[in-house]
């Protein structure tokens, strides 16, 4: 069974970044007008364009995927136009990773070892439960509209780690690369390539958009968000690959 972990350096850097952001948010909370504080809840869906970037010389990645995210939004307004926000969101990523045949020597397929006969290709279909911490700013209300901007960091925890695998003329579909079935005789692996997906993904987030007030207590959200992956999606750092997306945020705040 494959292992699923992230390096100590990834976890340490991510915790340090989020700790600094939380400290900044705490300062803003303490210096804000407590009497104006309010909590707003909402639901969102987000069509996304996702892609992978190979940060190494051993693999390549190309193409984009259209995926969907959805979840719950929570904003704590410590002043009229400033808030600390978070989400509980299911994010889906598509990632194509190709390992050139000169980077490995043998592949085990259906219990038989085969020499390298072509590129080993993975079409990953990944799902992460993401919990970001965001600092949000918005303008005053004009014609029932407000403009907003957001910045922060996110942590995603792996929920699904499936892949379609192609090796020459041979292929497998919907393989769980992190927890393969021990009785599955179709498992493909190389002698020097670990295809495990990291259990934690960290990212930097920036976005902007509009709030359209529907009444005194609800509003529509329409915005764009760029989520830049900071940590590798691969457990094996030799095949370091980061995941990114641009999404259209559509939400309803109550």
C-alpha positions as CSV (number, residue, x, y, z in Angstrom):
1,X,0.0,0.0,0.0
2,X,1.3,3.4,-0.9
3,X,2.1,6.0,1.7
4,X,0.4,9.4,1.9
5,X,2.3,12.2,3.6
6,X,3.8,15.7,3.1
7,X,7.3,16.8,3.9
8,X,8.0,18.5,7.2
9,X,9.2,21.6,5.3
10,X,5.8,21.9,3.5
11,X,3.8,21.7,6.7
12,X,6.1,24.1,8.6
13,X,6.1,26.8,5.9
14,X,2.3,26.5,5.5
15,X,1.7,26.8,9.2
16,X,4.1,29.7,9.5
17,X,2.3,31.6,6.7
18,X,-1.2,30.9,8.1
19,X,-0.1,31.8,11.6
20,X,1.1,35.2,10.4
21,X,-2.1,35.8,8.5
22,X,-4.2,34.8,11.6
23,X,-2.1,37.2,13.7
24,X,-2.8,40.0,11.3
25,X,-6.5,39.2,11.3
26,X,-6.5,39.2,15.2
27,X,-4.9,42.6,15.3
28,X,-7.5,43.9,12.9
29,X,-10.3,42.4,15.0
30,X,-9.0,44.0,18.2
31,X,-8.6,47.4,16.6
32,X,-12.0,47.3,14.8
33,X,-15.3,48.6,16.1
34,X,-16.7,45.6,17.9
35,X,-20.2,47.0,17.9
36,X,-20.2,46.7,14.1
37,X,-19.2,43.1,14.1
38,X,-21.4,40.6,12.4
39,X,-21.3,37.1,10.9
40,X,-22.5,36.4,7.4
41,X,-23.1,32.9,6.1
42,X,-23.4,31.8,2.5
43,X,-23.3,29.1,-0.1
44,X,-21.2,29.0,-3.2
45,X,-20.5,27.2,-6.4
46,X,-17.4,27.9,-8.5
47,X,-16.8,26.7,-12.1
48,X,-13.0,26.4,-12.3
49,X,-10.2,26.0,-14.9
50,X,-7.5,23.9,-13.2
51,X,-4.1,22.9,-14.4
52,X,-0.8,21.4,-13.1
53,X,2.7,22.8,-13.4
54,X,5.7,20.5,-13.3
55,X,8.5,22.1,-11.3
56,X,11.1,19.5,-12.3
57,X,13.0,18.0,-15.2
58,X,11.6,14.5,-14.9
59,X,8.0,15.1,-15.8
60,X,5.8,17.3,-18.0
61,X,2.3,18.5,-17.7
62,X,0.0,20.1,-20.2
63,X,-3.6,21.0,-20.7
64,X,-6.3,22.4,-18.5
65,X,-9.5,20.9,-17.1
66,X,-12.9,22.4,-16.3
67,X,-14.0,21.4,-12.8
68,X,-16.4,22.6,-10.1
69,X,-16.1,23.6,-6.5
70,X,-18.9,24.1,-3.9
71,X,-19.2,24.8,-0.3
72,X,-20.1,27.0,2.7
73,X,-18.8,30.5,3.2
74,X,-18.4,32.3,6.6
75,X,-17.4,36.0,6.9
76,X,-16.8,37.8,10.2
77,X,-17.1,41.5,9.7
78,X,-15.2,43.3,12.4
79,X,-15.9,46.6,10.7
80,X,-18.5,47.7,8.2
81,X,-16.3,47.0,5.1
82,X,-13.6,44.6,6.5
83,X,-14.0,40.9,7.3
84,X,-12.1,37.7,8.0
85,X,-13.5,34.9,5.9
86,X,-13.2,31.2,5.7
87,X,-14.9,28.4,3.7
88,X,-15.5,24.7,3.9
89,X,-15.3,23.8,0.2
90,X,-14.9,20.7,-2.0
91,X,-12.4,21.5,-4.7
92,X,-11.9,19.2,-7.8
93,X,-8.6,19.3,-9.8
94,X,-7.7,17.7,-13.1
95,X,-3.9,17.1,-13.5
96,X,-2.0,15.5,-16.4
97,X,1.5,14.3,-15.5
98,X,3.8,12.5,-18.1
99,X,6.9,10.7,-17.1
100,X,9.3,10.3,-20.1
101,X,10.5,6.7,-20.8
102,X,14.1,7.6,-20.3
103,X,13.4,8.4,-16.6
104,X,12.6,4.8,-15.6
105,X,13.6,1.3,-16.7
106,X,10.8,-1.2,-15.8
107,X,7.1,-1.1,-15.1
108,X,5.1,-3.9,-13.4
109,X,1.8,-4.5,-15.2
110,X,-0.5,-7.3,-14.2
111,X,2.3,-8.9,-12.1
112,X,4.7,-9.0,-15.0
113,X,7.7,-6.7,-15.4
114,X,8.0,-4.8,-18.7
115,X,10.8,-2.6,-20.0
116,X,10.1,1.0,-20.7
117,X,8.1,1.1,-24.0
118,X,6.7,4.6,-23.9
119,X,5.8,7.5,-21.7
120,X,4.0,6.7,-18.5
121,X,1.0,9.1,-18.4
122,X,-1.2,9.9,-15.4
123,X,-4.5,11.8,-15.7
124,X,-5.2,12.6,-12.1
125,X,-8.7,13.3,-10.8
126,X,-8.3,14.8,-7.4
127,X,-10.6,16.2,-4.8
128,X,-9.5,18.3,-1.8
129,X,-11.5,19.7,1.1
130,X,-10.2,23.2,1.3
131,X,-10.3,25.6,4.3
132,X,-8.9,29.0,3.5
133,X,-8.3,32.0,5.7
134,X,-9.0,35.3,3.9
135,X,-8.9,39.0,4.6
136,X,-11.8,40.6,2.7
137,X,-12.3,44.3,1.9
138,X,-15.3,45.9,0.2
139,X,-16.4,49.4,-0.9
140,X,-19.4,51.3,0.4
141,X,-22.9,50.6,-1.0
142,X,-23.8,52.3,-4.2
143,X,-26.8,51.4,-6.4
144,X,-27.2,48.2,-4.3
145,X,-23.7,47.1,-5.3
146,X,-20.3,46.8,-3.5
147,X,-16.9,45.9,-5.0
148,X,-14.7,43.6,-2.9
149,X,-11.2,42.2,-2.9
150,X,-9.8,39.2,-1.0
151,X,-6.4,37.8,-0.1
152,X,-5.3,34.9,1.9
153,X,-4.0,31.4,2.1
154,X,-5.6,28.0,1.9
155,X,-5.1,24.5,3.2
156,X,-6.6,21.5,1.3
157,X,-6.9,18.0,2.6
158,X,-7.1,15.1,0.1
159,X,-10.5,13.4,-0.2
160,X,-10.2,11.6,-3.5
161,X,-7.0,10.5,-5.3
162,X,-8.0,8.7,-8.5
163,X,-6.1,8.5,-11.8
164,X,-6.4,7.1,-15.3
165,X,-3.0,5.5,-16.2
166,X,-1.6,4.9,-19.6
167,X,1.6,3.0,-20.4
168,X,2.2,2.4,-24.1
169,X,-0.8,0.5,-25.4
170,X,-1.9,-0.5,-21.9
171,X,-4.2,1.5,-19.7
172,X,-6.1,1.5,-16.4
173,X,-9.1,3.6,-15.3
174,X,-10.1,5.2,-12.0
175,X,-7.1,3.8,-10.0
176,X,-6.9,5.0,-6.4
177,X,-3.2,5.8,-6.3
178,X,-3.0,6.4,-2.6
179,X,-4.8,3.4,-1.4
180,X,-4.8,0.8,-4.2
181,X,-6.7,-2.5,-3.7
182,X,-4.2,-5.1,-2.7
183,X,-6.1,-7.7,-4.7
184,X,-6.1,-5.5,-7.8
185,X,-3.8,-7.3,-10.3
186,X,-3.9,-4.3,-12.6
187,X,-1.8,-2.0,-10.4
188,X,0.9,-0.3,-12.4
189,X,4.0,1.1,-10.6
190,X,7.6,1.7,-11.6
191,X,10.8,0.7,-9.8
192,X,11.7,4.3,-9.1
193,X,8.5,6.4,-9.4
194,X,6.0,6.9,-6.6
195,X,2.7,8.1,-7.9
196,X,1.2,9.0,-4.4
197,X,-0.6,12.3,-4.0
198,X,0.2,14.5,-1.0
199,X,-2.4,14.6,1.7
200,X,-2.2,18.4,2.2
201,X,-2.2,21.1,-0.4
202,X,-1.3,24.7,0.5
203,X,-2.0,27.7,-1.7
204,X,-2.1,31.5,-1.9
205,X,-5.4,33.1,-2.9
206,X,-6.3,36.4,-4.4
207,X,-9.6,37.5,-5.8
208,X,-12.1,40.3,-6.6
209,X,-15.7,40.8,-7.5
210,X,-19.0,42.4,-6.6
211,X,-21.8,42.0,-4.0
212,X,-25.3,42.8,-5.2
213,X,-27.6,43.6,-2.3
214,X,-30.9,41.8,-2.6
215,X,-32.3,43.3,0.6
216,X,-31.2,44.2,4.1
217,X,-29.8,40.7,4.9
218,X,-28.9,39.0,1.7
219,X,-26.7,39.5,-1.3
220,X,-25.4,37.8,-4.5
221,X,-21.7,37.3,-5.0
222,X,-20.0,37.3,-8.4
223,X,-16.2,37.2,-8.5
224,X,-13.0,35.8,-9.9
225,X,-10.4,34.0,-7.8
226,X,-6.9,32.8,-8.5
227,X,-5.6,30.0,-6.3
228,X,-1.8,29.5,-6.7
229,X,-0.5,26.2,-5.4
230,X,2.5,26.5,-3.1
231,X,3.2,22.8,-2.2
232,X,3.7,19.9,-4.5
233,X,0.8,17.6,-5.2
234,X,3.2,14.7,-5.5
235,X,4.6,12.9,-2.4
236,X,7.8,12.2,-4.4
237,X,9.7,15.5,-4.6
238,X,11.6,14.4,-7.7
239,X,8.3,14.8,-9.6
240,X,7.3,18.0,-7.9
241,X,4.1,19.3,-9.5
242,X,1.9,22.1,-8.2
243,X,-1.9,22.6,-8.8
244,X,-3.5,25.9,-9.7
245,X,-6.9,27.2,-10.7
246,X,-8.9,30.2,-11.8
247,X,-12.5,30.1,-10.7
248,X,-15.7,32.0,-11.1
249,X,-17.3,32.4,-7.6
250,X,-21.1,32.5,-7.6
251,X,-22.6,32.7,-4.2
252,X,-25.6,33.7,-2.0
253,X,-24.9,35.4,1.3
254,X,-27.6,35.5,4.0
